[in-house]
Amino acid sequence: MLVAIHQPQYLPWLGYLDKIDRAEIFVILDNVQFKKNEWQNRNRIKTAQGWQWITVPVLYKFPEKINEVRINNNTNWNKKHLHALITNYSKSPYFADYKRFFEDIFSHSWERLVDINIEIIKFLIGTLELKTKLVMASDLKLREEPTERLIDICKTLNGSKYLAGRDGSKYMNLEIFDKEGIEIIFQDFKHPVYNQLYGDFEPGMSAIDLLFNCGDKSLEILRGKQAGLKPKF
């Protein structure tokens, strides 16, 4: 059983979905410390002026865990995010196919950051028809030390292989995995090039950029099986 583990991101990028796609079980690591101004409450979209951040404002007090962080609903962030998607993607070929979901998601009054993140992740998994099983880390009994936590997740889920990020060796104790009989596989994600709006191709955008521009071809492109696509210059 191949297990992958990652914090829940907001409007995650393609590397995140590649990790989900490669794993048999994907564990959403919602019970670790929240890191402000990383990917848990923001991501990037492409605009006519280049890429821009869209950020969910949060009410965060150190050392809250991700599943404890609440959204600051004193601002109209959700309306601004929907407006940003409409403004920058309404002319993309497949935006209309997915517009309703984002209208619904941004009309809802979300209290916790983790809830909207998971809803969007589930939408992307369902839309791309990925078969990976999702598990919440907070539903498992785990130790707190980072490497021991990963080991506990794998063993609890009968995982014999762990899909680590490209830089996983920088923070993981590889010897412990070896002693526990868990094989480590490092993700080697190669970002696909596909047709985008607004000039030169810009990698590292939210996965919705691929979805809006390529629709039902998105999974093949994510997997590198769709040839002949060129960025618009």
Phi, psi and omega in degrees: 000125180264121183247136172238151186221134178199151174295151178288122180260156175271126181045059191300159181274179187292328178299327178294315180290327176298320178295318177298315184297325183282338184270158171271326174232132177243121182260123178275112186276080187266355186247033173243169185298135176291140177243111183289147177063031169247226186257358185286334179231017178202161173201185189241142173235162181263138179229174178294341180260009185110188181282156177216153175283145161235125192235133173274119179289137184233158174255093189244133174234121179301135005251056182301145174277162184305316183283003176254347186285130181256153181274141175276098183268017174281355176243162178268048184301321183294321177293323179294321180293316177298317179299321179296319179293317180295315182299319189261345184234359184299336179267000177285151190302329188241011183302317183299332182292335186241359185302319185300318180301315183287329172298317180292314184297323183270356174269346181280147178267098182273137178260317182253140178300318185300329184291315179290324178299314182293322179298318179291318178300315178297321177299314181295319178298315180293319181294320179277354179060042175284147186258003185292140177276135177262139176224139177269129180299328181292347177272356183250156176267113190226153171282164187270330181299133190307309181291320178298324178298315179296318178300314181300318180298311181300314183291322179298325183262012180059037180274122178266347180226142179239124179270105183263159174293165183304324182260018184301329182295344181285337183235356182259146172269097187294331181296324180295318178300317181298317180295328181274359178075026179253121180280135178259128175244126181267130179295133177235073185280128176249116186293126178285156173255134182213169180292126175237164168280162168069058166078217188304147179295136180239110179283168173079017177279168172304150180300339179294338177297316176295315184298313181294328183270334188234351172054234185288356175271358190299318182293318178299321179292316178303320182276359179076020183260357181258109184264160171086004178276134181234143177291153177277124180251000000 
